[in-house]
């Protein structure tokens, strides 16, 4: 499990960090191009939004019907950086230009530590 946590988080156990994890389901009419553009726009926030250290973003393989479309894990240096992220102009632009036009549903969690997936 430590290997998986290392893939999600650039931090060592015990280091400060904060994660914002989301699962997005897009409307049926969303195109593959829109899905990929959304994923790329999220990745490109690293280096633009202060405190955002890593953006791991994957899209569904579309093997099974009913799956969500996009999964992301955004790693921040602190909870305060995550809180500021919501209002950052670059994040707002991604939401307005890439998320809202195709969003059907969303689920988010925030975690004050590495996320272990098994």
ZIPENOR-V971710 format. One record per residue. N is the residue number from 1. PHI is phi in radians with two decimals (none if undefined). OMEGA is omega in whole degrees, -180 to 180 (999 if undefined). Layout:
N:PHI:OMEGA + N:PHI:OMEGA
This chain:
1:none:-180 + 2:-1.09:178 + 3:-1.11:179 + 4:-1.11:178 + 5:-1.07:179 + 6:-1.14:178 + 7:-1.21:-179 + 8:-1.44:-173 + 9:-2.17:175 + 10:-1.41:-177 + 11:-1.64:173 + 12:-1.46:177 + 13:-0.92:179 + 14:1.66:178 + 15:-1.39:177 + 16:-1.17:175 + 17:-3.03:178 + 18:-2.58:-178 + 19:-2.08:175 + 20:-2.08:-177 + 21:-1.98:-179 + 22:-2.43:174 + 23:-2.20:-178 + 24:-1.98:171 + 25:-1.92:-177 + 26:-1.72:178 + 27:-1.11:-177 + 28:-1.05:-178 + 29:-1.46:178 + 30:-1.13:-179 + 31:-1.55:175 + 32:-1.04:179 + 33:-1.12:178 + 34:-1.15:180 + 35:-1.10:-179 + 36:-1.20:178 + 37:-1.13:177 + 38:-1.08:-179 + 39:-1.05:-179 + 40:-1.16:178 + 41:-1.07:176 + 42:-1.12:179 + 43:-1.05:-175 + 44:-1.30:176 + 45:-1.26:178 + 46:-1.14:-178 + 47:1.56:178 + 48:-1.88:-180 + 49:-1.59:-180 + 50:-0.99:177 + 51:1.52:177 + 52:-1.45:-173 + 53:-1.64:-176 + 54:-2.71:175 + 55:-2.24:176 + 56:-1.68:-175 + 57:-2.33:177 + 58:-2.29:175 + 59:-1.97:-177 + 60:-1.16:180 + 61:-1.33:178 + 62:1.07:178 + 63:-1.52:-178 + 64:-2.13:176 + 65:-1.23:176 + 66:1.62:178 + 67:-1.27:170 + 68:-1.23:-175 + 69:-1.84:-175 + 70:-2.38:174 + 71:-2.12:177 + 72:-2.39:172 + 73:-2.30:179 + 74:-1.78:-178 + 75:-1.84:-179 + 76:-1.96:179 + 77:-1.25:-180 + 78:-2.59:175 + 79:-1.13:179 + 80:-1.11:178 + 81:-1.11:177 + 82:-1.07:-179 + 83:-1.08:179 + 84:-1.29:-179 + 85:-0.97:-177 + 86:-1.01:-178 + 87:-1.75:-178 + 88:-1.11:-177 + 89:-0.96:179 + 90:-1.19:177 + 91:-1.16:179 + 92:-1.03:179 + 93:-1.11:178 + 94:-1.08:180 + 95:-1.07:-177 + 96:-1.20:-174 + 97:-1.52:-171 + 98:-2.03:-175 + 99:-1.62:-174 + 100:-0.95:-177 + 101:-1.12:-175 + 102:-2.19:-174 + 103:-1.35:172 + 104:-1.74:179 + 105:-2.75:-179 + 106:-2.55:173 + 107:-2.42:179 + 108:-2.21:164 + 109:-2.40:173 + 110:-2.14:-177 + 111:-2.43:178 + 112:-1.59:179 + 113:2.89:-179 + 114:-1.12:179 + 115:-1.68:178 + 116:-1.77:176 + 117:-1.91:178 + 118:-2.39:999
